[in-house]
């Protein structure tokens, strides 16, 4: 095997699960997410020589994935229907109650405006730093940090208002 093949296989092994989780979050469809990840790795193979710093591999791959996802919309027109939130089962959850809470929280995150939701998902799900998110989204770090702050505050407001909407009393 060549050095390029070894590098590529190491990337696939190290980052395919993270890429799939992020793709699924973007697409809300298992099969589409798998296709986007496959296309991402195909483009990564073709451009592997441009990856000079292995430490930047995850950010590089996420950027490719985001662009691949955007290409889906350039190529195909979708019928705009009712927004449907898919669920990802949490294999660590031990109870139905935990699954309900996880689904509820995903709905709250999905309700955030995209400009706040995307950096939050990259940080929480992807484990990216503010600098890395800034690079992925082509924003400056201060903008990213502001959006993360606002996303958390809006999420907290959504979570806090839920008991009131259901008629519960917090105190």
Backbone as JSON, one array per atom type, in Angstrom:
{
  "sequence": "XXXXXXXXXXXXXXXXXXXXXXXXXXXXXXXXXXXXXXXXXXXXXXXXXXXXXXXXXXXXXXXXXXXXXXXXXXXXXXXXXXXXXXXXXXXXXXXXXXXXXXXXXXXXXXXXXXXXXXXXXXXXXXXXXXXXXXXXXXXXXXXXXXXXXXXXXXXXXXXXXXXXXXXXXXX",
  "N": [[0.83, -1.19, 0.0], [0.38, 2.29, -0.65], [1.73, 5.35, 0.7], [-0.16, 7.36, 0.57], [-2.55, 5.89, 0.55], [-2.45, 4.74, 3.1], [-2.6, 7.06, 4.71], [-5.13, 7.96, 3.95], [-6.81, 5.81, 4.72], [-6.38, 5.93, 7.45], [-7.58, 8.41, 8.02], [-10.26, 7.87, 7.34], [-10.89, 5.86, 9.17], [-10.49, 7.21, 11.6], [-12.29, 9.42, 11.52], [-14.78, 8.85, 10.36], [-17.12, 8.15, 11.86], [-17.69, 10.52, 13.31], [-18.12, 12.28, 11.17], [-20.35, 11.08, 10.01], [-22.28, 11.41, 12.08], [-22.5, 14.22, 12.11], [-23.33, 14.7, 9.46], [-25.77, 13.35, 9.49], [-27.13, 14.93, 11.29], [-27.34, 17.25, 9.77], [-28.79, 16.36, 7.5], [-30.92, 14.73, 8.31], [-31.58, 12.19, 7.48], [-30.81, 8.87, 7.16], [-29.77, 7.46, 4.88], [-29.13, 9.5, 3.06], [-27.27, 10.87, 4.58], [-25.26, 8.93, 4.73], [-24.54, 8.86, 2.01], [-23.58, 11.49, 1.66], [-21.37, 11.47, 3.37], [-19.85, 9.52, 2.09], [-19.34, 10.8, -0.38], [-17.9, 12.91, 0.64], [-15.56, 11.64, 1.58], [-14.62, 10.7, -0.85], [-13.98, 13.08, -2.21], [-12.07, 13.93, -0.41], [-10.09, 12.0, -0.78], [-9.26, 12.61, -3.4], [-8.15, 15.11, -2.96], [-6.22, 14.76, -1.06], [-3.48, 15.3, -0.95], [-3.41, 18.01, -0.51], [-3.85, 18.34, 2.16], [-1.94, 19.32, 4.59], [-1.4, 19.46, 7.32], [-1.96, 17.13, 9.66], [-3.33, 17.49, 12.03], [-5.3, 19.22, 11.42], [-7.16, 17.77, 10.11], [-9.82, 16.96, 10.84], [-11.34, 19.36, 10.81], [-10.92, 20.05, 8.15], [-12.18, 17.91, 6.83], [-14.83, 18.24, 7.76], [-15.43, 20.69, 6.6], [-15.36, 19.97, 3.89], [-17.51, 18.18, 3.95], [-19.67, 19.87, 4.59], [-19.74, 21.42, 2.27], [-20.3, 19.45, 0.39], [-22.85, 18.71, 1.24], [-24.18, 21.1, 0.68], [-23.98, 21.06, -2.09], [-25.85, 19.13, -2.73], [-28.25, 20.53, -2.75], [-27.85, 22.27, -4.79], [-27.91, 20.62, -6.98], [-30.4, 19.4, -6.97], [-33.89, 19.93, -6.72], [-35.96, 20.26, -3.98], [-39.13, 19.32, -2.64], [-40.71, 21.51, -0.53], [-41.76, 20.72, 2.51], [-43.57, 20.01, 5.5], [-41.62, 20.55, 8.38], [-39.69, 17.97, 9.63], [-38.57, 16.33, 12.37], [-36.08, 14.06, 12.8], [-35.03, 11.29, 14.78], [-32.16, 10.32, 16.63], [-31.16, 7.46, 18.07], [-30.02, 7.27, 21.35], [-27.54, 5.34, 22.38], [-26.56, 5.04, 24.89], [-28.52, 5.74, 26.6], [-30.67, 4.76, 29.19], [-33.32, 4.58, 29.74], [-36.78, 5.01, 28.82], [-37.69, 7.47, 29.49], [-35.34, 9.01, 29.41], [-34.82, 8.91, 26.66], [-37.01, 10.34, 25.71], [-36.49, 12.84, 26.84], [-34.06, 13.42, 25.5], [-34.95, 13.58, 22.84], [-36.71, 15.72, 23.08], [-34.9, 17.77, 23.77], [-33.37, 17.85, 21.4], [-35.32, 18.79, 19.66], [-35.63, 21.36, 20.66], [-33.1, 22.44, 20.12], [-33.16, 22.26, 17.33], [-35.05, 24.19, 16.84], [-33.73, 26.56, 17.04], [-32.46, 29.47, 15.32], [-30.68, 28.99, 12.23], [-28.16, 30.28, 12.07], [-27.32, 30.32, 14.7], [-27.72, 27.74, 15.57], [-26.0, 26.08, 14.01], [-23.18, 26.66, 14.73], [-23.38, 25.87, 17.43], [-24.03, 23.14, 17.28], [-21.73, 22.22, 15.97], [-19.86, 22.7, 17.98], [-20.84, 21.22, 20.22], [-21.6, 18.63, 19.25], [-19.58, 18.09, 17.39], [-17.27, 18.75, 18.75], [-15.59, 20.9, 18.29], [-13.36, 23.71, 18.61], [-13.7, 27.28, 19.24], [-12.05, 28.66, 17.4], [-11.71, 26.69, 15.42], [-14.36, 26.33, 14.56], [-14.83, 28.86, 13.53], [-13.12, 28.78, 11.3], [-14.32, 26.7, 9.81], [-16.88, 27.73, 9.27], [-16.24, 30.02, 7.98], [-16.07, 32.48, 9.36], [-15.25, 35.18, 11.66], [-13.56, 34.64, 14.81], [-14.68, 36.02, 17.01], [-17.3, 36.51, 16.15], [-18.25, 33.9, 16.02], [-18.07, 33.16, 18.74], [-19.89, 34.95, 19.85], [-22.24, 34.08, 18.6], [-22.4, 31.5, 19.67], [-22.78, 32.1, 22.37], [-25.25, 33.45, 22.22], [-26.79, 31.39, 21.17], [-26.78, 29.51, 23.26], [-28.1, 31.01, 25.22], [-30.61, 31.45, 23.98], [-31.43, 28.8, 23.75], [-31.58, 28.13, 26.45], [-33.69, 29.83, 27.2], [-35.77, 28.67, 25.66], [-35.91, 26.16, 26.85], [-36.48, 26.86, 29.49], [-39.0, 28.09, 29.23], [-40.68, 26.04, 28.56], [-41.78, 24.43, 30.79], [-43.62, 26.32, 31.75], [-45.35, 26.6, 29.62], [-46.54, 24.13, 29.65], [-47.94, 24.29, 31.94], [-46.71, 23.87, 34.35], [-45.29, 24.71, 37.52], [-42.5, 26.47, 38.54], [-41.75, 27.16, 41.07]],
  "CA": [[0.0, 0.0, 0.0], [1.13, 3.53, -0.71], [1.6, 6.25, 1.85], [-1.44, 8.05, 0.42], [-3.6, 4.95, 0.97], [-2.38, 4.63, 4.56], [-3.13, 8.32, 5.26], [-6.56, 7.98, 3.68], [-7.47, 4.83, 5.58], [-6.33, 6.46, 8.82], [-8.61, 9.45, 8.1], [-11.58, 7.23, 7.33], [-11.08, 5.16, 10.45], [-10.53, 8.17, 12.71], [-13.31, 10.47, 11.47], [-16.04, 8.5, 9.69], [-18.26, 8.2, 12.79], [-18.0, 11.93, 13.57], [-18.69, 12.85, 9.96], [-21.71, 10.56, 9.85], [-23.17, 12.07, 13.05], [-22.74, 15.59, 11.66], [-24.12, 14.61, 8.23], [-27.13, 12.98, 9.88], [-27.72, 16.12, 11.9], [-27.68, 18.17, 8.69], [-29.72, 15.79, 6.51], [-32.05, 14.07, 8.98], [-31.91, 10.98, 6.73], [-29.69, 7.94, 7.27], [-29.2, 7.13, 3.58], [-28.53, 10.71, 2.51], [-26.07, 11.12, 5.38], [-24.23, 7.98, 4.27], [-24.08, 9.32, 0.69], [-22.8, 12.71, 1.83], [-20.08, 11.07, 3.94], [-19.11, 8.82, 1.02], [-18.86, 11.83, -1.31], [-16.87, 13.67, 1.36], [-14.32, 10.88, 1.56], [-14.15, 10.66, -2.24], [-13.29, 14.36, -2.44], [-10.88, 13.95, 0.45], [-9.07, 11.17, -1.46], [-8.75, 13.37, -4.54], [-7.42, 16.3, -2.49], [-5.46, 14.4, 0.13], [-2.17, 15.95, -0.97], [-3.54, 19.39, -0.03], [-3.89, 18.32, 3.62], [-0.54, 19.36, 5.04], [-1.33, 19.29, 8.77], [-2.89, 16.07, 10.08], [-4.14, 17.98, 13.15], [-6.41, 19.98, 10.85], [-7.93, 16.83, 9.29], [-11.25, 16.96, 11.16], [-11.9, 20.61, 10.29], [-10.84, 19.95, 6.7], [-13.22, 16.99, 6.41], [-16.13, 18.86, 8.04], [-15.63, 21.71, 5.56], [-15.73, 19.24, 2.68], [-18.85, 17.63, 4.16], [-20.64, 20.98, 4.49], [-19.83, 21.79, 0.86], [-21.01, 18.34, -0.28], [-24.25, 18.84, 1.59], [-24.7, 22.25, -0.08], [-24.09, 20.64, -3.5], [-27.11, 18.39, -2.89], [-29.31, 21.48, -3.02], [-27.59, 22.86, -6.11], [-28.23, 19.62, -8.0], [-31.74, 18.85, -6.88], [-34.92, 20.76, -6.09], [-36.76, 19.49, -3.04], [-40.43, 19.84, -2.24], [-40.64, 22.02, 0.83], [-42.9, 20.24, 3.27], [-43.55, 20.24, 6.94], [-40.35, 20.2, 8.99], [-39.82, 16.71, 10.36], [-37.38, 16.06, 13.18], [-35.76, 12.65, 12.98], [-34.34, 11.06, 16.03], [-31.01, 9.43, 16.68], [-31.24, 6.79, 19.35], [-28.87, 7.37, 22.23], [-27.29, 3.97, 22.82], [-26.21, 5.06, 26.31], [-29.71, 6.02, 27.4], [-31.12, 3.53, 29.84], [-34.75, 4.56, 29.98], [-37.65, 5.7, 27.87], [-37.72, 8.86, 29.93], [-34.13, 9.66, 28.89], [-35.01, 9.06, 25.22], [-37.97, 11.42, 25.53], [-35.76, 14.08, 27.13], [-33.11, 13.66, 24.41], [-35.72, 14.02, 21.68], [-37.21, 17.06, 23.43], [-33.78, 18.71, 23.66], [-33.06, 17.98, 19.97], [-36.34, 19.67, 19.08], [-35.33, 22.73, 21.08], [-31.92, 22.86, 19.35], [-33.61, 22.43, 15.95], [-35.87, 25.4, 16.77], [-32.86, 27.73, 16.99], [-32.12, 29.92, 13.96], [-29.52, 28.26, 11.73], [-26.92, 30.98, 12.37], [-26.93, 29.97, 16.06], [-27.75, 26.27, 15.7], [-24.85, 25.41, 13.38], [-21.98, 26.68, 15.58], [-23.63, 25.1, 18.65], [-23.92, 21.71, 16.94], [-20.31, 21.95, 15.71], [-19.15, 22.67, 19.25], [-21.31, 20.16, 21.11], [-21.55, 17.34, 18.59], [-18.29, 17.9, 16.73], [-16.14, 18.97, 19.66], [-14.68, 21.9, 17.74], [-13.1, 24.94, 19.37], [-14.17, 28.49, 18.58], [-11.2, 28.91, 16.24], [-12.02, 25.71, 14.38], [-15.69, 26.64, 14.03], [-14.65, 30.05, 12.71], [-12.56, 28.34, 10.03], [-15.29, 25.88, 9.08], [-18.0, 28.56, 8.83], [-15.68, 31.23, 7.35], [-16.43, 33.64, 10.18], [-14.17, 35.44, 12.61], [-13.78, 33.94, 16.07], [-15.59, 36.8, 17.86], [-18.66, 36.26, 15.67], [-18.6, 32.55, 16.46], [-18.28, 33.15, 20.19], [-21.15, 35.66, 20.09], [-23.33, 33.2, 18.2], [-22.49, 30.42, 20.65], [-23.37, 32.7, 23.57], [-26.67, 33.69, 21.95], [-27.44, 30.09, 21.0], [-27.0, 28.95, 24.59], [-29.14, 31.81, 25.88], [-31.9, 31.14, 23.36], [-31.77, 27.43, 24.13], [-32.0, 28.18, 27.85], [-35.04, 30.42, 27.22], [-36.71, 27.67, 25.15], [-36.03, 25.11, 27.86], [-37.13, 27.43, 30.67], [-40.41, 28.42, 29.0], [-41.44, 24.8, 28.35], [-42.64, 24.08, 31.92], [-44.71, 27.29, 31.85], [-46.3, 26.28, 28.55], [-47.24, 22.91, 30.04], [-48.72, 24.55, 33.14], [-45.97, 23.53, 35.55], [-44.84, 25.84, 38.29], [-41.11, 26.27, 38.96], [-41.4, 27.51, 42.45]],
  "C": [[0.88, 1.25, 0.0], [0.9, 4.35, 0.56], [0.26, 6.98, 1.79], [-2.59, 7.15, 0.89], [-3.62, 4.81, 2.48], [-2.97, 5.89, 5.22], [-4.65, 8.36, 5.12], [-7.3, 7.02, 4.61], [-7.47, 5.28, 7.04], [-7.39, 7.55, 9.02], [-10.01, 8.83, 8.19], [-11.86, 6.58, 8.67], [-11.26, 6.15, 11.6], [-11.78, 9.05, 12.7], [-14.63, 10.06, 10.86], [-17.25, 8.58, 10.62], [-18.67, 9.65, 13.08], [-18.64, 12.58, 12.35], [-20.12, 12.36, 9.75], [-22.67, 11.25, 10.81], [-23.52, 13.49, 12.59], [-23.6, 15.59, 10.39], [-25.56, 14.27, 8.56], [-27.85, 14.17, 10.5], [-28.16, 17.1, 10.82], [-28.83, 17.65, 7.82], [-31.0, 15.22, 7.11], [-32.49, 12.8, 8.25], [-30.67, 10.09, 6.69], [-28.99, 7.72, 5.92], [-28.51, 8.34, 2.94], [-27.24, 11.03, 3.27], [-24.93, 10.19, 4.96], [-23.67, 8.41, 2.92], [-23.18, 10.55, 0.81], [-21.42, 12.37, 2.4], [-19.23, 10.37, 2.88], [-18.53, 9.83, 0.02], [-17.75, 12.67, -0.66], [-15.54, 12.94, 1.3], [-13.77, 10.74, 0.13], [-13.4, 11.95, -2.58], [-12.02, 14.47, -1.6], [-9.75, 13.14, -0.2], [-8.42, 11.96, -2.6], [-7.87, 14.54, -4.12], [-6.49, 16.01, -1.32], [-4.09, 15.07, 0.2], [-2.23, 17.4, -0.47], [-3.63, 19.47, 1.49], [-2.46, 18.21, 4.14], [-0.39, 19.07, 6.53], [-2.39, 18.28, 9.2], [-3.79, 16.52, 11.23], [-5.37, 18.74, 12.66], [-7.36, 19.07, 10.06], [-9.43, 16.9, 9.57], [-11.93, 18.21, 10.62], [-11.97, 20.57, 8.78], [-11.97, 19.06, 6.18], [-14.62, 17.56, 6.64], [-16.44, 19.93, 6.99], [-16.04, 21.05, 4.25], [-17.16, 18.72, 2.8], [-19.92, 18.72, 4.01], [-20.84, 21.38, 3.03], [-20.56, 20.7, 0.06], [-22.5, 18.42, 0.01], [-24.88, 19.99, 0.81], [-24.87, 21.88, -1.55], [-25.37, 19.85, -3.75], [-28.22, 19.34, -3.32], [-29.11, 22.19, -4.35], [-28.07, 21.92, -7.21], [-29.7, 19.27, -8.06], [-32.68, 19.84, -6.22], [-35.78, 19.87, -5.21], [-38.11, 20.14, -2.85], [-40.31, 20.29, -0.8], [-41.92, 21.61, 1.55], [-42.79, 20.64, 4.71], [-42.21, 19.79, 7.5], [-40.55, 18.95, 9.83], [-38.51, 16.43, 11.09], [-37.19, 14.56, 13.33], [-35.01, 12.48, 14.29], [-33.18, 10.12, 15.83], [-31.07, 8.77, 18.04], [-29.93, 6.93, 20.11], [-28.63, 5.98, 22.82], [-26.91, 3.91, 24.3], [-27.42, 5.32, 27.2], [-30.26, 4.71, 27.95], [-32.63, 3.47, 30.02], [-35.51, 5.29, 28.88], [-37.71, 7.18, 28.2], [-36.52, 9.63, 29.39], [-34.26, 9.89, 27.39], [-35.96, 10.22, 24.92], [-37.28, 12.77, 25.77], [-34.78, 14.43, 26.02], [-33.82, 14.19, 23.17], [-36.22, 15.46, 21.9], [-36.1, 18.1, 23.28], [-33.37, 18.91, 22.2], [-34.06, 18.89, 19.28], [-36.06, 21.13, 19.44], [-34.13, 23.27, 20.31], [-32.32, 23.12, 17.9], [-34.43, 23.7, 15.77], [-35.02, 26.67, 16.72], [-32.65, 28.17, 15.55], [-30.8, 29.27, 13.52], [-28.2, 28.94, 12.09], [-26.42, 30.7, 13.79], [-26.83, 28.45, 16.24], [-26.46, 25.63, 15.17], [-23.57, 25.5, 14.23], [-22.16, 25.86, 16.87], [-23.47, 23.61, 18.39], [-22.46, 21.35, 16.66], [-19.53, 21.85, 17.02], [-19.53, 21.46, 20.08], [-21.15, 18.78, 20.48], [-20.17, 17.06, 18.0], [-17.09, 18.08, 17.63], [-15.14, 20.01, 19.17], [-14.53, 23.09, 18.68], [-13.68, 26.12, 18.6], [-13.37, 28.82, 17.34], [-11.52, 27.96, 15.1], [-13.38, 25.98, 13.74], [-15.6, 27.87, 13.12], [-14.09, 29.68, 11.34], [-13.55, 27.58, 9.19], [-16.4, 26.75, 8.49], [-17.55, 29.84, 8.12], [-16.16, 32.51, 8.04], [-15.22, 33.98, 11.06], [-14.56, 34.85, 13.97], [-14.76, 34.7, 16.97], [-17.05, 36.59, 17.45], [-19.13, 34.89, 16.14], [-18.91, 32.53, 17.94], [-19.58, 33.87, 20.56], [-22.33, 34.78, 19.75], [-23.5, 32.03, 19.16], [-23.16, 30.92, 21.93], [-24.87, 32.89, 23.37], [-27.43, 32.38, 21.79], [-27.75, 29.47, 22.35], [-28.11, 29.69, 25.33], [-30.52, 31.52, 25.3], [-32.36, 29.74, 23.72], [-32.26, 27.39, 25.57], [-33.4, 28.77, 27.96], [-36.08, 29.41, 26.74], [-36.96, 26.58, 26.18], [-36.79, 25.62, 29.08], [-38.61, 27.72, 30.45], [-41.28, 27.17, 28.82], [-42.31, 24.43, 29.56], [-43.83, 25.03, 32.07], [-45.79, 26.99, 30.82], [-47.12, 25.04, 28.89], [-48.05, 23.1, 31.33], [-48.02, 24.14, 34.42], [-45.52, 24.8, 36.24], [-43.45, 25.55, 38.81], [-40.86, 26.65, 40.41], [-42.46, 28.09, 43.15]]
}
